[in-house]
Amino acid sequence: MSNSISPSSYYLILFIKSLIIIISLIQPSLCIIPSGGGYWQLLQSSVGVSAMHMQLLKNDRVIFFDRTDFGQSNLLLPDGKCRYDPNDTALIIDCTAHSIEYNFLSNTFRPLMVQTDVWCSSGSVMPDGRLIQTGGFNDGERKVRVFNPCDNCDWLEIDDGLAVRRWYATNHVLPDGRQIIIGGRKQFNYEFYPKNSDSSYYNLPFLMETNDPEENNLYPFVYLNVDGNLFIFANNRAILLNYVMNKVVKTYPCIPGGDPRSYPSSGSSVLLPLKNLQAPVLEAEVLVCGGAPKGSYQLASMGIFMEALNTCGRIKITDSNPEWVMETMPQSRVMGDMILLPNGHILIINGASRGTAGWELGRNPVLTPVIYKPEYTIGFRFEIQNPSTIPRMYHSAAILLRDGRILVGGSNPHVFYNFSDVVYPTELSLEAFSPPYLDLQFSNLRPKIFSPPSYSMLGYNQILRVEFTVTDMLVSADQEIVVSVTMAAPSFTTHSFGMNQRILILGNQKASSLGGSVYQVFVTTPSSVNLAPFGYYLLFVAYQDIPSEGIWVSMQ
């Protein structure tokens, strides 16, 4: 057989190469690197505000903000507005924005006006879709701020909405629709929003016990367990808290190695997808990955940048005698973000391989995301993805979008907006990372949901019929296919942790053909508010691990 190329084939190859070059010039924001999995797209070279905190809302808008005492941002407030704050440590009068609303469907954004300092604050979305944002620094430390997802809405601020100052706290939605706000700097307690009538806050000695000299108990990892209690991880330890009785009902073993994992060591964590929701005994499992070794903060302050941790710990928090199972990541990582994907996999993205969180304390950015597949065997769970070109260090964030992409922004490891003469300049760009399931080669496998309609209200323990299309040419018109139906709660992400992030697998079963490429599957919605608190979720159908776009549904 000859290895020579015919003239017609040669010119066809030349034409295709030229076409690729032309497309890259027309669409310079799209950068697909063929050596690994997934691809990156530059959405905006600058939105004027660094994305320190992020939250996706039910109207497909993303709210994000940094801090008000950075000095001027690169985005003016509209209509000549200016923020007047006599307590601000940078500018008393500031006519620039420190928050924006980003519409990922149109790739547009508008400035928002936040009055008091939201630096290192927390938040979550209420059952009606309002973003409740709590605390911050200076004059923002006891504020509650509300953002309603509607056209042209802006922040509303509530004075003394919190009982005590909250800086580096964690929020979580509760089964009764309230939020719990846990910890914060020098706050060894928790409170509720809306407030309880009988008490303003409740002491939690566990937070004092985990408060080492570097304060590695900040932004604790908090999850609603399937029994209605709260799993709280701070530093290197965890408890199960009955917040109604203010009683610790279980103490978990220290994570092996004893190194801290919460801020400022800044590992990351997720509650693994909840499955088998109709089983008589439900299980829940937590994954904690990366972080900085003990003492890293003090050493980095002296210019010594220790290698970050390369281990993950995984624990079944519902076991009677739970034990950590340790795994090794492909890279060391601190300040990473962990995102639950619609197919039940986990993306680990952003961060550095040396140093720790804090001003100028991280080095060696980790540009390469990793996908973790929890159902695989240990040793085969990590899959390296294509790298970005933009370092995302301290004060960066990432969240899941309804179309399955990951929105990535932020990085400002400085006291002010510094774009030069620093190791890692302030980053105002927005990127999207598309996991491998969005590759064009899988487009014919990607389901499209057309029933139930978006914004449907779902009840608990309800039989739900989901209709969708799949155009897989290898499947005959009357053949059954196996799909999974998942439901994801969007997270409030900041400082390497996605508050309230949660995915439930409603079913992994056969879908029957309705003719042509149309299928239906019947699943059962969660049976309890302990599994899925009231509120808005994204519903997905995944076929061969290729998820559909999500539709908004609400558990009411």
N, C-alpha and C positions, 0 to 999 in steps of 0.2 A: 504493500500500500504506500502510495506516495505521500510525503509530508508537505508538499508544496501547496501554496494557496493560489487559487485561481484569481485572475485580474478582477473579476466581478466581486469576489469575496473580499479582496483587498480593499477595493473602493467602498464597499459596504462598511467594513470595519473603520475605515478612515472617516466616513460620513458620521457614524455613530459617535466616534471620539470627538469630532468637531461639534456635534450636537450637544454632547455633555458639557463641553467648554462654554458654548453659547448659553446654555441653561444656567450654568454657574455664574455667568456674568449678569444675566437678567435677574437672578434670584440669589444675590450674594449672601443672604441671611441663612440659606439652607446649606448645611455642611454635613454630608454623609461620608463617614469614614468606613471603608469596606472591610477593615481588618478584624472587627469584633462584632458585638451585638448592639442593636439600637443605634439611634442617630440623634444629633443635636441640631437645634434650630435657634438662631438668634432672633428673638421676637422684637425687642426694642434695644437700641444701643444705649439709650438713656431715658429713664422715666423721671429723672430729677430727684427721686427719693430712694434711699437704700432700703431694701426689703428686709427689715429685722424681724417683723412679725407678719404672718399671713393667715388668712381665713377665706375659704370659698363659701359663698352664700347661695341660697336657693335660686337666685335670679342669674346665676352663672357669672357673677361679678366676684372678683377677688379684692378684699380689703387688705392693704398692708401699710405699715408705718414704721418709722425708726424711733427717734427721740427728738424733743423740741430744743434741747440745749446743745445740739451739734453746731450751732451757728446757722447761717443761711444754707438752705438746700438749693438745688438747681431748678426748682419749679416754683413759679409765682402763684400766689393765691389769686383767685378770679376777682374781677370787678373792683380792683384796688383794695381788697380786704387786707388787713394786717392784724396780727395777733399781738395783743398787749398783755404782758405778763411781768409785773414788777419783781417777781420772785425768780425769774429765769436767770440762770448762771452765765448765759452766753449773750442773749439779746433781749432787751426789754420790749422792743418793738421789732417784730419780724413779719415781713410781708411775703414770706415763702412758705410752701406747704411742707408738712412732715407726715402726711398720709395721702394715699391715693386710692381711687376705685379703678380697678383694671378689668376691662371686658375682654376676656380671652377669645370670644367668638368673633369680635370685630378687630381685635388687637389694638384697642384704643384705651385711653385712660383720662381721668379727670382729677384735679386736686381736691383734697378735702381739708377741712380746718379742724384741727384738734387743738384745744386751748392750753391744757396743762401737760406736764411731762409724762409720756407713756413709756419711757425707757425701761426695758427689762420687766415688762408687765405680763399679764396673763389674760385668758379669756376662753369662752366657748359660746356656742350658739344655743339659744333657748328653743323650746319646742315650737314656738311660732315663727322661728326663722331669724329673730333679732340677734345680732352679735352683742354679747355683754362682755365688756372689756374692763378689767379691774386693776387698779393700783398703778405703780410706776415709781418715779423718783421725785424728790423735792415736793413741789406743790401738787403732784399727781399721785402721791402715795396712798391716799384714802379715797380717791375718786372712783366712781363707777361711770363708764361711758357706754352709751347705747347707740348702735347703728342699725337702722331699719332698712332692709333690702328693698328700696323703691327708687324710682327715677328722681335724680336731683336731691336725694336725702343727704344729710350730713350728720356729723357727730353731735349727740346730746350728752351733756355732762351733769352728773349728780354729785353735789357736794356732800362730803362725809357719808358716802354710800357704803363705805367699809368701816368696820368697828375699829380696826387697827391698820397701821401702815403695811402695805403689801408690796414687796420688791423682790423679784425672783420667786414668786409663788406659782402654784399649779392649780388649775381649775378642772372640774369634771362635772358633767351633767349627771343628775341623780334620777332614780326611778320615779320620783314624785314631780319631776319637772324643774326642780330648783338646781342651782349649782352649789358645789362645795368649793371653797378656796382654801388651800392648804399651804401653810408655811410661809416662806419668804425670809429675807435676811433678818435675823434676830427675832423671828416670830415662831415660837414653838407651839403653834396652836392652829386651829381652823375655824372658819365661820361659813355662813350660808348667804346666798343671794337668791331671792329676797331674804332679809334677815329673819331669824327666829324672834318670836315675841318674848321668850323667857330669858334669853341670854344673848350677849353680843358675840362671844367667841368661846371656844372650848380648848383647854390645854391638851397638848399631845406630847408627853415626855419623850417619845421615840425621836422626835426631831431634835431635842436637846442632846440625847444620847449619841446621835449620829453627827453632831456638830464638831468636827475636828478643827485644828488651827487654820486650815485653808477654807473652812466653811463648805465642805463638799456635800452638804445636804440640801442645796438649793435646787429649785425646779425639780422636786421629786417626781419620779415616775409613778403615776396613779392610774389604776384601772378598776372599773366596776366588775367585780367577780360575778359569776353566775348565781351565787347564793344571795346577792344583794349587798354583800360587804365590800369594802374597798381594799385592794392590794396597794400598798404604798412602799416604794423602794427609795431609800435615800442613802447616799454614801456607798456602802457595800452590804447593806442589810435590808430586810423587808419584813413587814407585818401585814396582817389582815385585820382591818379595823371595822368594828360595828359602830358606825358613826351615830346611829340612833341612840345607843346606850353609852357612847363614848367609852368603848371597851375594846382592848386588843384581844381578839379571839384566836389568833395564831401567830407564832413567831417563826420565821423561816431561817434556815441556816445562812451564814455569811457566804457570799459568792467566793468560790475558791480563788486563792491568791491574795484576797483581802484588799485589793486596790479599789479606790473609789471610782464610781461610774457616773454619778450625777454631777451637776454643775458645781464648780468650774472644771472638774475633771472631764465632764461633757462627753460621756459615751451617749448612746441612744438606746431606745427600747420600743418594743411593740407588744401588744397582746396579740398572740397568733390568732388566725381566723378561727372563730367559733364554729364548730360543725356538729353533726349528729344531734341536732337541736331537739329531736323528738325522743331521744334515748332516755331511759329512766334515770340514769346517772350521767350528769353532764361534766365535761372536763374543760379546763381552761389552762392555757400555757403561756408563759411570758418569756420573751427573748430580750437579752441585754447584750449589746455589742460595743466593743471599743472603749475609749476613755483614755485617761492619762494616769500613769503610775503615781503612787503616793509621793508627795513632795515635789511634783512637777511644777506646780504654780510658783513655789518659792525659788526653785532652781531657774525657771524661765525668767523670773524677775532679775536674776543675776546673769542672764545671757547664756545659760546652759539649758539646751532644749532636749529633753529626754525623748526617746522613741515612745510613741503612743502604744497602747495595748492592741494586740492583734487577736484577742480571744472574744468569744461569745459564750454567755451562759444561758442555759435554757432550763426552765423549771415548771413542772405541773403544779400550779398553785392550789388545785383542788385535791391533790393527793393527801392521804392521812399522814404520811411521812415523806414529804417532798425532798428531793435532792437535786442539786444543780448538775447538769450535764454540760461539759465544756467542749467547745469546738474552736478551730483556728481559722481565721479569715485569711484571704489571699494577701491583704495588706494591713499594716497597722493604721489605725484611724482614730482621731479625736475630732470633735465638733462635726461629726457626720449626722445626717438625717436618715431615718428609717421610715419608709412609706409602704403601707399595705397596698398591693396592686389588686385590681379587680378579679384576677384569676387565682388569688390566694398566695401568690409569691410576695416576697419583700424586697424592695429596692433600698440599697444603702448608697448614699450619695453625699457629696460635699466633704469638707474637712481637710485635715492636715495629718501628716504622719509623725510629726515631732512637736513637742511643746504642749500647750494647753490653751483653754479659753482665757480671754482677757486681752487688754490692750497690748498689741504687738508681741504676744506671747506664743504664737503658733508659727511653725516653719514647715517647709516641704509640703505644699498643697497636694492632696490626693485628687487627681483629675478624673480618675477612672471609677465609675460606679460599679457596683456588684449586685447581682440578683441572688437572693437566698431562697431556696425551694424547700420549705419545711417538711414536705412529705418524702423527700429523697433520703437515702441512707447517709449517715455521717461520713464525711470525706468526699461526697458528691453533691453537696447542697449549694455550693457557691459557683456562680458563673460571671466571669469578668466581662464588662461591657466596653463600648467605645468611649474614649476619653473626651472631655471638654477641653477647651483651651483657656478657660477663665477660672482663676483660683477663687474658690468660695470658702472663705476662712471665717473668722469670728463675725457674728451678726449676719449670717446668711440663713436662708430658709428654703424649703421645698414642700410642695403639696401636690396631691393628685387632682387632676381636672376631670370633668365629666367625659371628655373624649378619650380618656386613657393616657394622655400625656402627663408629664410631671413638670410643673412650673417651678423654675429655679431662679432665685434672685438674691440680692444683698451681698454683703461682705464689706464691713467697715470696722476694721480692728484698730481704730484710732479714737482719740477724744473728740476730734472734729472731722469735717469732710476734708480729707487730704487726698489729692490726686497726683502728687509728685513728692519726691524726696522721702518716700517711705518704702518699706519692703513690699507691701501689698496695698496698692492704692485703693481708695474707696471705689466701690463698684456699683454703678447705677443701672446696669443692663438687666434685661430679663431674657432668659433662655427657656426653651422647652426641650426636655429629654423624652424621646419616644422609645419605649422599650421594644424589644424585638417583635412583640406581637403586633406592632403597627407597621412592620415592613410590608412593602407592596406585594411581596410574594405570598402573603397570607390574607390578602384582601378578600379572596373568594371564600375563606373560612370564617370571616368575621360576621357574626350574627347581627341582625338589625331588629330591635324590638318595635312592634307596632301596637301591642296590647299587653298590659293595661296602658292607658294614656298617661303621659307625664303629669305629675302633680296629683296622682290618685291618692286617696286616703285609704290606708290599710288598717284592718283590725288585727288583734292578736289571735293566734291559733286559727287563722283563716286559711282555707284552701284557695290558693291563688293560681289562676290560669294565666300563663305567659305565652303569647304568640310572637313568633319571630321568623325571619327568613335567613337561610344559609344557602349560598349558591355553589357549594362544593360539587364539582363536576364528577367526583368519584363516587358520589352517593346516588343511588337510584331514587326515583320520585316517591316510592312507597316505603322506603327503608327508614327504620328507627335510628336515631343518633343519640349519643350520650352527651349531655350538657350539664354544666353547673350554673346555678342561679345564686348570685351573691348580692349582699346589701351592705353598703359602706357608709359610715358616718364620717363626713369631712372633718379634718382636724384644724385646730388652732395651733400653728407651728411656730416655735421660736426657740432659739438656744438648744437645738438638737433634739427637741422633743415635740411630738404631735399630740397635744392634749385632746382627749375625747376621741381619738382615732380608734376605729373599730370596724371589723368586717365579719359578717355572719354568712355562712354557707347554708342557704335555705334548702338546697337539694343538689345531688349529683346523680342524675338518673336519666332514663331514656325519654326522649321526646318523640312523639309520634307525628308522622307526616299528615298534613292536611291537603296534600297535592302540590305538585311543582316543588318550589323551594320553601314552602311555608310549613312551619312546624308549631306544635304546641307542647307545653310541659306543665304539669301540675306540681306545685310545691306548697308547703305549709309555712305560713309566716311565723315569726318567733312567738312563743307561748307566753312570754312574760316580759314586763318592763325591766326586769333584772338582766335580761338578754339584750333587749333593744329599748332603751328609754324613749319616751315620746320625742318626736321631732322628725326632721327631714333626713332622708337617706338617698343614696344613689343606688339604683337597682341595675345589675348587669346580668347578661347571659354570656357564658364562655363555652366555646366549642373547641376542643383540642387545645385548651389553654389560650385561645384567642378570644378576648372579651369584646362584646358589643360596646357601643357608646352607652353611657348610663342614662337612665331617666330618673327624674326626681319623684320620690314617693314620700308620704308622711305616715308615720305610725302615730295613731291618735286613739 
